[in-house]
């Protein structure tokens, strides 16, 4: 479980986030995160994402990394 709500200056997660193989919950509400690192696709155990009230400075809502089939 990774809980960072209210970290109003948090803009991104590091690429190493994909190494958190057992991560099941990610709560990043009320942050500035608008894009996830490409390693995010390796989080196979992830069950819950919360990005409620994410603020955007550039007008983008949210960008997920591209997942390639195969």
N, C-alpha and C positions, 0 to 999 in steps of 0.2 A: 504494500500500500504506500503510495506517495501522495502526500497531502500538502499543497502549497497555496490554499485559497487566501486571497487578500494580499498576496505579494505583488503589490501594484506596480512595481518596477521590473518584475520578471518578464523578459521579452522572449527568451528562448530556452530550450533545453539543450544540453551538450549532445554531440553525436554518440557519446558513450552510453546514452540512455538505452540504446538497443541491447546493451549487455545485461540489463535487469530482467533476465529470462523468466523469473518467477513473479514479476509484477502483475497483479490482478486488478488493482484499482488505481486510477490516476485522477486526482481532484485538483484542477488548476483554475477554478473559477475566480473571477475578478482579478485577472492578471492581464498582461499585454501580449501574451503568446498568440500569434496568428499563424504560425507555421511550425510543423514538427520536423525533427531531423529525419533523414532517410532511413536511419537505423530503426525507427519506430516500427517498421513492418516486421521486425523480428520478435516483437512482443506477443508471442502466440498465446499466452495465458491471460491476456488482458480481457477483462469482463466488463469493466465500468470506466467510462470517460466522462468527466464533467468539466466543460468549458463554459458554463453559464456566466453571463455578465463579462465576457472577455471584451476588453476595450481595443479598438482598432484606431491607430493614428493615420493609416494610409487608405482607409475606406474598404480594405479587404475584410471579409468576414473570417474565413479560416481556410487554410490550405493543408490538405493531408498529402503525405508522400505517395508517389505512384507505386502501385503494386503490380509487378510483372507476373503473369501466369507461368506455371511450369515449375 
